[in-house]
Amino acid sequence: MHFAIWGLMVLFAAAPVLADEPADIPYTSLDEAWADLSAKPGVTIEDHGIWRVIFDRPEITVWTFTAPGNPAHPSMVKRTAYEEDGAWYSMSFIRCKADKPTCDKLRDDFAKLDEQIKEDISRSNNRP
């Protein structure tokens, strides 16, 4: 089920951008975001070592948080899918509190992940 959400979100994904506006990521800290989002009904939480993920199905949003030990810590990524004129798109925003090279790498890593998921979906759609 999680793969389906990720697949949907990257179907028409733009490259992730660093969040400059509070509307993009309305939290100023990871602790604030984690406390608010993890308390929401309908979310699923997964721990992947240096990553913590909240799947917010009602909002069609995936939040990814760095954990201590991740070079980009403290940072968070918000990936939201939305429908417009019958097509699905996604937006990704990153709030990175690490140094610029580390934040750039975080953005590039998510862009590569999007491309990998698109390729996986394409391969699975082309199977007989």
CNS distance restraints for C-alpha pairs under 8 A (distance, minus, plus):
assign (resid   1 and name CA) (resid   5 and name CA) 6.65 0.50 0.50
assign (resid   2 and name CA) (resid   6 and name CA) 6.31 0.50 0.50
assign (resid   2 and name CA) (resid  55 and name CA) 7.92 0.50 0.50
assign (resid   3 and name CA) (resid   7 and name CA) 5.87 0.50 0.50
assign (resid   4 and name CA) (resid   8 and name CA) 6.03 0.50 0.50
assign (resid   5 and name CA) (resid   9 and name CA) 6.12 0.50 0.50
assign (resid   5 and name CA) (resid  60 and name CA) 7.57 0.50 0.50
assign (resid   6 and name CA) (resid  10 and name CA) 6.36 0.50 0.50
assign (resid   6 and name CA) (resid 117 and name CA) 7.61 0.50 0.50
assign (resid   7 and name CA) (resid  11 and name CA) 6.10 0.50 0.50
assign (resid   7 and name CA) (resid 117 and name CA) 6.31 0.50 0.50
assign (resid   7 and name CA) (resid 118 and name CA) 6.99 0.50 0.50
assign (resid   7 and name CA) (resid 121 and name CA) 6.76 0.50 0.50
assign (resid   8 and name CA) (resid  81 and name CA) 7.18 0.50 0.50
assign (resid   8 and name CA) (resid  88 and name CA) 7.41 0.50 0.50
assign (resid   9 and name CA) (resid  13 and name CA) 6.61 0.50 0.50
assign (resid   9 and name CA) (resid  79 and name CA) 7.31 0.50 0.50
assign (resid   9 and name CA) (resid  80 and name CA) 6.74 0.50 0.50
assign (resid   9 and name CA) (resid  81 and name CA) 5.05 0.50 0.50
assign (resid   9 and name CA) (resid  88 and name CA) 7.80 0.50 0.50
assign (resid   9 and name CA) (resid  89 and name CA) 6.64 0.50 0.50
assign (resid   9 and name CA) (resid  90 and name CA) 5.14 0.50 0.50
assign (resid  10 and name CA) (resid  89 and name CA) 7.35 0.50 0.50
assign (resid  10 and name CA) (resid  90 and name CA) 6.22 0.50 0.50
assign (resid  10 and name CA) (resid 114 and name CA) 5.64 0.50 0.50
assign (resid  10 and name CA) (resid 115 and name CA) 7.87 0.50 0.50
assign (resid  10 and name CA) (resid 117 and name CA) 7.05 0.50 0.50
assign (resid  10 and name CA) (resid 118 and name CA) 6.42 0.50 0.50
assign (resid  11 and name CA) (resid  88 and name CA) 7.10 0.50 0.50
assign (resid  11 and name CA) (resid  89 and name CA) 6.67 0.50 0.50
assign (resid  11 and name CA) (resid  90 and name CA) 7.58 0.50 0.50
assign (resid  11 and name CA) (resid 118 and name CA) 6.33 0.50 0.50
assign (resid  12 and name CA) (resid  88 and name CA) 6.45 0.50 0.50
assign (resid  12 and name CA) (resid  89 and name CA) 4.64 0.50 0.50
assign (resid  12 and name CA) (resid  90 and name CA) 6.16 0.50 0.50
assign (resid  13 and name CA) (resid  89 and name CA) 5.83 0.50 0.50
assign (resid  13 and name CA) (resid  90 and name CA) 4.80 0.50 0.50
assign (resid  13 and name CA) (resid  91 and name CA) 6.38 0.50 0.50
assign (resid  13 and name CA) (resid  92 and name CA) 7.93 0.50 0.50
assign (resid  13 and name CA) (resid 114 and name CA) 7.31 0.50 0.50
assign (resid  14 and name CA) (resid  90 and name CA) 6.77 0.50 0.50
assign (resid  14 and name CA) (resid  91 and name CA) 6.32 0.50 0.50
assign (resid  14 and name CA) (resid  92 and name CA) 7.44 0.50 0.50
assign (resid  15 and name CA) (resid  91 and name CA) 7.98 0.50 0.50
assign (resid  15 and name CA) (resid  92 and name CA) 7.20 0.50 0.50
assign (resid  15 and name CA) (resid 111 and name CA) 5.69 0.50 0.50
assign (resid  16 and name CA) (resid  91 and name CA) 7.05 0.50 0.50
assign (resid  16 and name CA) (resid  92 and name CA) 4.64 0.50 0.50
assign (resid  16 and name CA) (resid  93 and name CA) 5.71 0.50 0.50
assign (resid  16 and name CA) (resid  94 and name CA) 7.00 0.50 0.50
assign (resid  16 and name CA) (resid 107 and name CA) 5.98 0.50 0.50
assign (resid  16 and name CA) (resid 108 and name CA) 7.94 0.50 0.50
assign (resid  16 and name CA) (resid 110 and name CA) 6.88 0.50 0.50
assign (resid  16 and name CA) (resid 111 and name CA) 6.23 0.50 0.50
assign (resid  17 and name CA) (resid  92 and name CA) 6.36 0.50 0.50
assign (resid  17 and name CA) (resid  93 and name CA) 5.16 0.50 0.50
assign (resid  17 and name CA) (resid  94 and name CA) 6.08 0.50 0.50
assign (resid  17 and name CA) (resid 107 and name CA) 6.92 0.50 0.50
assign (resid  18 and name CA) (resid  93 and name CA) 5.60 0.50 0.50
assign (resid  18 and name CA) (resid  94 and name CA) 4.58 0.50 0.50
assign (resid  18 and name CA) (resid  95 and name CA) 6.04 0.50 0.50
assign (resid  18 and name CA) (resid  96 and name CA) 7.33 0.50 0.50
assign (resid  18 and name CA) (resid 107 and name CA) 7.52 0.50 0.50
assign (resid  19 and name CA) (resid  24 and name CA) 5.81 0.50 0.50
assign (resid  19 and name CA) (resid  25 and name CA) 6.60 0.50 0.50
assign (resid  19 and name CA) (resid  93 and name CA) 5.09 0.50 0.50
assign (resid  19 and name CA) (resid  94 and name CA) 5.16 0.50 0.50
assign (resid  19 and name CA) (resid  95 and name CA) 5.42 0.50 0.50
assign (resid  20 and name CA) (resid  24 and name CA) 7.19 0.50 0.50
assign (resid  20 and name CA) (resid  95 and name CA) 7.96 0.50 0.50
assign (resid  21 and name CA) (resid  25 and name CA) 7.11 0.50 0.50
assign (resid  22 and name CA) (resid  26 and name CA) 4.63 0.50 0.50
assign (resid  22 and name CA) (resid  27 and name CA) 7.13 0.50 0.50
assign (resid  24 and name CA) (resid  93 and name CA) 6.40 0.50 0.50
assign (resid  25 and name CA) (resid  78 and name CA) 7.03 0.50 0.50
assign (resid  25 and name CA) (resid  93 and name CA) 7.09 0.50 0.50
assign (resid  25 and name CA) (resid  94 and name CA) 7.84 0.50 0.50
assign (resid  25 and name CA) (resid  95 and name CA) 7.17 0.50 0.50
assign (resid  27 and name CA) (resid  32 and name CA) 6.30 0.50 0.50
assign (resid  27 and name CA) (resid  33 and name CA) 5.54 0.50 0.50
assign (resid  28 and name CA) (resid  32 and name CA) 7.01 0.50 0.50
assign (resid  28 and name CA) (resid  33 and name CA) 7.72 0.50 0.50
assign (resid  29 and name CA) (resid  33 and name CA) 6.32 0.50 0.50
assign (resid  30 and name CA) (resid  34 and name CA) 5.87 0.50 0.50
assign (resid  30 and name CA) (resid  65 and name CA) 7.27 0.50 0.50
assign (resid  30 and name CA) (resid  74 and name CA) 6.69 0.50 0.50
assign (resid  30 and name CA) (resid  75 and name CA) 6.86 0.50 0.50
assign (resid  30 and name CA) (resid  76 and name CA) 6.78 0.50 0.50
assign (resid  31 and name CA) (resid  35 and name CA) 6.02 0.50 0.50
assign (resid  32 and name CA) (resid  36 and name CA) 6.26 0.50 0.50
assign (resid  33 and name CA) (resid  37 and name CA) 5.88 0.50 0.50
assign (resid  34 and name CA) (resid  38 and name CA) 5.62 0.50 0.50
assign (resid  35 and name CA) (resid  39 and name CA) 6.38 0.50 0.50
assign (resid  36 and name CA) (resid  40 and name CA) 6.83 0.50 0.50
assign (resid  37 and name CA) (resid  43 and name CA) 7.83 0.50 0.50
assign (resid  37 and name CA) (resid  54 and name CA) 7.51 0.50 0.50
assign (resid  38 and name CA) (resid  43 and name CA) 6.92 0.50 0.50
assign (resid  38 and name CA) (resid  45 and name CA) 7.31 0.50 0.50
assign (resid  38 and name CA) (resid  54 and name CA) 7.08 0.50 0.50
assign (resid  42 and name CA) (resid  56 and name CA) 6.64 0.50 0.50
assign (resid  42 and name CA) (resid  57 and name CA) 6.70 0.50 0.50
assign (resid  42 and name CA) (resid  58 and name CA) 6.80 0.50 0.50
assign (resid  43 and name CA) (resid  54 and name CA) 6.43 0.50 0.50
assign (resid  43 and name CA) (resid  55 and name CA) 5.46 0.50 0.50
assign (resid  43 and name CA) (resid  56 and name CA) 4.64 0.50 0.50
assign (resid  43 and name CA) (resid  57 and name CA) 6.43 0.50 0.50
assign (resid  43 and name CA) (resid  58 and name CA) 7.96 0.50 0.50
assign (resid  44 and name CA) (resid  54 and name CA) 5.65 0.50 0.50
assign (resid  44 and name CA) (resid  55 and name CA) 5.07 0.50 0.50
assign (resid  44 and name CA) (resid  56 and name CA) 6.77 0.50 0.50
assign (resid  45 and name CA) (resid  52 and name CA) 7.39 0.50 0.50
assign (resid  45 and name CA) (resid  53 and name CA) 5.70 0.50 0.50
assign (resid  45 and name CA) (resid  54 and name CA) 4.61 0.50 0.50
assign (resid  45 and name CA) (resid  55 and name CA) 6.42 0.50 0.50
assign (resid  46 and name CA) (resid  52 and name CA) 5.88 0.50 0.50
assign (resid  46 and name CA) (resid  53 and name CA) 5.18 0.50 0.50
assign (resid  46 and name CA) (resid  54 and name CA) 6.56 0.50 0.50
assign (resid  47 and name CA) (resid  51 and name CA) 6.29 0.50 0.50
assign (resid  47 and name CA) (resid  52 and name CA) 4.58 0.50 0.50
assign (resid  47 and name CA) (resid  53 and name CA) 6.40 0.50 0.50
assign (resid  48 and name CA) (resid  52 and name CA) 5.81 0.50 0.50
assign (resid  48 and name CA) (resid  53 and name CA) 7.73 0.50 0.50
assign (resid  49 and name CA) (resid  67 and name CA) 7.23 0.50 0.50
assign (resid  50 and name CA) (resid  66 and name CA) 5.87 0.50 0.50
assign (resid  50 and name CA) (resid  67 and name CA) 4.71 0.50 0.50
assign (resid  50 and name CA) (resid  68 and name CA) 6.54 0.50 0.50
assign (resid  50 and name CA) (resid  69 and name CA) 6.05 0.50 0.50
assign (resid  50 and name CA) (resid  70 and name CA) 5.20 0.50 0.50
assign (resid  51 and name CA) (resid  64 and name CA) 6.72 0.50 0.50
assign (resid  51 and name CA) (resid  65 and name CA) 5.69 0.50 0.50
assign (resid  51 and name CA) (resid  66 and name CA) 4.82 0.50 0.50
assign (resid  51 and name CA) (resid  67 and name CA) 5.47 0.50 0.50
assign (resid  51 and name CA) (resid  70 and name CA) 7.57 0.50 0.50
assign (resid  52 and name CA) (resid  64 and name CA) 5.86 0.50 0.50
assign (resid  52 and name CA) (resid  65 and name CA) 5.07 0.50 0.50
assign (resid  52 and name CA) (resid  66 and name CA) 6.34 0.50 0.50
assign (resid  52 and name CA) (resid  67 and name CA) 6.60 0.50 0.50
assign (resid  53 and name CA) (resid  62 and name CA) 7.07 0.50 0.50
assign (resid  53 and name CA) (resid  63 and name CA) 5.67 0.50 0.50
assign (resid  53 and name CA) (resid  64 and name CA) 4.54 0.50 0.50
assign (resid  53 and name CA) (resid  65 and name CA) 6.18 0.50 0.50
assign (resid  54 and name CA) (resid  62 and name CA) 5.85 0.50 0.50
assign (resid  54 and name CA) (resid  63 and name CA) 5.08 0.50 0.50
assign (resid  54 and name CA) (resid  64 and name CA) 6.50 0.50 0.50
assign (resid  55 and name CA) (resid  60 and name CA) 7.89 0.50 0.50
assign (resid  55 and name CA) (resid  61 and name CA) 6.33 0.50 0.50
assign (resid  55 and name CA) (resid  62 and name CA) 4.70 0.50 0.50
assign (resid  55 and name CA) (resid  63 and name CA) 6.48 0.50 0.50
assign (resid  56 and name CA) (resid  60 and name CA) 5.93 0.50 0.50
assign (resid  56 and name CA) (resid  61 and name CA) 5.13 0.50 0.50
assign (resid  56 and name CA) (resid  62 and name CA) 5.93 0.50 0.50
assign (resid  56 and name CA) (resid  63 and name CA) 7.69 0.50 0.50
assign (resid  57 and name CA) (resid  61 and name CA) 6.38 0.50 0.50
assign (resid  59 and name CA) (resid  80 and name CA) 7.58 0.50 0.50
assign (resid  60 and name CA) (resid  80 and name CA) 5.87 0.50 0.50
assign (resid  60 and name CA) (resid  81 and name CA) 5.64 0.50 0.50
assign (resid  60 and name CA) (resid  82 and name CA) 7.50 0.50 0.50
assign (resid  61 and name CA) (resid  78 and name CA) 6.91 0.50 0.50
assign (resid  61 and name CA) (resid  79 and name CA) 5.48 0.50 0.50
assign (resid  61 and name CA) (resid  80 and name CA) 4.27 0.50 0.50
assign (resid  61 and name CA) (resid  81 and name CA) 6.42 0.50 0.50
assign (resid  62 and name CA) (resid  78 and name CA) 6.01 0.50 0.50
assign (resid  62 and name CA) (resid  79 and name CA) 5.19 0.50 0.50
assign (resid  62 and name CA) (resid  80 and name CA) 6.51 0.50 0.50
assign (resid  63 and name CA) (resid  76 and name CA) 6.97 0.50 0.50
assign (resid  63 and name CA) (resid  77 and name CA) 5.61 0.50 0.50
assign (resid  63 and name CA) (resid  78 and name CA) 4.70 0.50 0.50
assign (resid  63 and name CA) (resid  79 and name CA) 6.37 0.50 0.50
assign (resid  64 and name CA) (resid  76 and name CA) 5.54 0.50 0.50
assign (resid  64 and name CA) (resid  77 and name CA) 5.02 0.50 0.50
assign (resid  64 and name CA) (resid  78 and name CA) 6.61 0.50 0.50
assign (resid  65 and name CA) (resid  74 and name CA) 7.72 0.50 0.50
assign (resid  65 and name CA) (resid  75 and name CA) 6.04 0.50 0.50
assign (resid  65 and name CA) (resid  76 and name CA) 4.42 0.50 0.50
assign (resid  65 and name CA) (resid  77 and name CA) 6.50 0.50 0.50
assign (resid  66 and name CA) (resid  70 and name CA) 5.94 0.50 0.50
assign (resid  66 and name CA) (resid  72 and name CA) 6.70 0.50 0.50
assign (resid  66 and name CA) (resid  73 and name CA) 5.18 0.50 0.50
assign (resid  66 and name CA) (resid  74 and name CA) 5.94 0.50 0.50
assign (resid  66 and name CA) (resid  75 and name CA) 5.51 0.50 0.50
assign (resid  66 and name CA) (resid  76 and name CA) 6.29 0.50 0.50
assign (resid  67 and name CA) (resid  73 and name CA) 6.16 0.50 0.50
assign (resid  67 and name CA) (resid  74 and name CA) 7.14 0.50 0.50
assign (resid  68 and name CA) (resid  73 and name CA) 6.11 0.50 0.50
assign (resid  68 and name CA) (resid  74 and name CA) 7.59 0.50 0.50
assign (resid  69 and name CA) (resid  73 and name CA) 7.20 0.50 0.50
assign (resid  71 and name CA) (resid  98 and name CA) 7.70 0.50 0.50
assign (resid  71 and name CA) (resid 102 and name CA) 7.05 0.50 0.50
assign (resid  72 and name CA) (resid  96 and name CA) 6.96 0.50 0.50
assign (resid  72 and name CA) (resid  97 and name CA) 7.28 0.50 0.50
assign (resid  72 and name CA) (resid  98 and name CA) 5.32 0.50 0.50
assign (resid  72 and name CA) (resid  99 and name CA) 7.97 0.50 0.50
assign (resid  72 and name CA) (resid 102 and name CA) 5.87 0.50 0.50
assign (resid  72 and name CA) (resid 103 and name CA) 6.47 0.50 0.50
assign (resid  72 and name CA) (resid 106 and name CA) 6.93 0.50 0.50
assign (resid  73 and name CA) (resid  96 and name CA) 7.71 0.50 0.50
assign (resid  73 and name CA) (resid  97 and name CA) 6.99 0.50 0.50
assign (resid  73 and name CA) (resid  98 and name CA) 6.41 0.50 0.50
assign (resid  74 and name CA) (resid  96 and name CA) 6.68 0.50 0.50
assign (resid  74 and name CA) (resid  97 and name CA) 5.61 0.50 0.50
assign (resid  74 and name CA) (resid  98 and name CA) 6.72 0.50 0.50
assign (resid  75 and name CA) (resid  94 and name CA) 7.32 0.50 0.50
assign (resid  75 and name CA) (resid  95 and name CA) 5.56 0.50 0.50
assign (resid  75 and name CA) (resid  96 and name CA) 4.32 0.50 0.50
assign (resid  75 and name CA) (resid  97 and name CA) 5.68 0.50 0.50
assign (resid  75 and name CA) (resid  98 and name CA) 7.29 0.50 0.50
assign (resid  76 and name CA) (resid  94 and name CA) 5.85 0.50 0.50
assign (resid  76 and name CA) (resid  95 and name CA) 5.33 0.50 0.50
assign (resid  76 and name CA) (resid  96 and name CA) 6.47 0.50 0.50
assign (resid  77 and name CA) (resid  92 and name CA) 6.90 0.50 0.50
assign (resid  77 and name CA) (resid  93 and name CA) 5.65 0.50 0.50
assign (resid  77 and name CA) (resid  94 and name CA) 4.42 0.50 0.50
assign (resid  77 and name CA) (resid  95 and name CA) 6.36 0.50 0.50
assign (resid  78 and name CA) (resid  92 and name CA) 5.56 0.50 0.50
assign (resid  78 and name CA) (resid  93 and name CA) 5.19 0.50 0.50
assign (resid  78 and name CA) (resid  94 and name CA) 6.42 0.50 0.50
assign (resid  79 and name CA) (resid  90 and name CA) 6.77 0.50 0.50
assign (resid  79 and name CA) (resid  91 and name CA) 5.65 0.50 0.50
assign (resid  79 and name CA) (resid  92 and name CA) 4.30 0.50 0.50
assign (resid  79 and name CA) (resid  93 and name CA) 6.51 0.50 0.50
assign (resid  80 and name CA) (resid  90 and name CA) 5.39 0.50 0.50
assign (resid  80 and name CA) (resid  91 and name CA) 5.36 0.50 0.50
assign (resid  80 and name CA) (resid  92 and name CA) 6.47 0.50 0.50
assign (resid  81 and name CA) (resid  88 and name CA) 6.85 0.50 0.50
assign (resid  81 and name CA) (resid  89 and name CA) 5.61 0.50 0.50
assign (resid  81 and name CA) (resid  90 and name CA) 4.19 0.50 0.50
assign (resid  81 and name CA) (resid  91 and name CA) 6.54 0.50 0.50
assign (resid  82 and name CA) (resid  88 and name CA) 5.71 0.50 0.50
assign (resid  82 and name CA) (resid  89 and name CA) 5.46 0.50 0.50
assign (resid  82 and name CA) (resid  90 and name CA) 6.09 0.50 0.50
assign (resid  83 and name CA) (resid  87 and name CA) 5.53 0.50 0.50
assign (resid  83 and name CA) (resid  88 and name CA) 4.46 0.50 0.50
assign (resid  83 and name CA) (resid  89 and name CA) 6.23 0.50 0.50
assign (resid  84 and name CA) (resid  88 and name CA) 6.37 0.50 0.50
assign (resid  84 and name CA) (resid  89 and name CA) 7.50 0.50 0.50
assign (resid  94 and name CA) (resid 107 and name CA) 7.25 0.50 0.50
assign (resid  96 and name CA) (resid 103 and name CA) 5.74 0.50 0.50
assign (resid  97 and name CA) (resid 103 and name CA) 7.60 0.50 0.50
assign (resid  98 and name CA) (resid 102 and name CA) 6.14 0.50 0.50
assign (resid  98 and name CA) (resid 103 and name CA) 6.03 0.50 0.50
assign (resid  99 and name CA) (resid 103 and name CA) 6.19 0.50 0.50
assign (resid 100 and name CA) (resid 104 and name CA) 6.00 0.50 0.50
assign (resid 101 and name CA) (resid 105 and name CA) 6.19 0.50 0.50
assign (resid 102 and name CA) (resid 106 and name CA) 6.21 0.50 0.50
assign (resid 103 and name CA) (resid 107 and name CA) 6.28 0.50 0.50
assign (resid 104 and name CA) (resid 108 and name CA) 6.16 0.50 0.50
assign (resid 105 and name CA) (resid 109 and name CA) 5.94 0.50 0.50
assign (resid 106 and name CA) (resid 110 and name CA) 6.38 0.50 0.50
assign (resid 107 and name CA) (resid 111 and name CA) 6.30 0.50 0.50
assign (resid 108 and name CA) (resid 112 and name CA) 6.16 0.50 0.50
assign (resid 109 and name CA) (resid 113 and name CA) 6.18 0.50 0.50
assign (resid 110 and name CA) (resid 114 and name CA) 6.19 0.50 0.50
assign (resid 111 and name CA) (resid 115 and name CA) 6.40 0.50 0.50
assign (resid 112 and name CA) (resid 116 and name CA) 6.16 0.50 0.50
assign (resid 113 and name CA) (resid 117 and name CA) 6.18 0.50 0.50
assign (resid 114 and name CA) (resid 118 and name CA) 6.17 0.50 0.50
assign (resid 115 and name CA) (resid 119 and name CA) 6.22 0.50 0.50
assign (resid 116 and name CA) (resid 120 and name CA) 6.21 0.50 0.50
assign (resid 117 and name CA) (resid 121 and name CA) 6.12 0.50 0.50
assign (resid 118 and name CA) (resid 122 and name CA) 6.07 0.50 0.50
assign (resid 119 and name CA) (resid 123 and name CA) 6.11 0.50 0.50
assign (resid 120 and name CA) (resid 124 and name CA) 6.19 0.50 0.50
assign (resid 121 and name CA) (resid 125 and name CA) 6.06 0.50 0.50
assign (resid 122 and name CA) (resid 126 and name CA) 6.26 0.50 0.50
assign (resid 123 and name CA) (resid 127 and name CA) 6.59 0.50 0.50
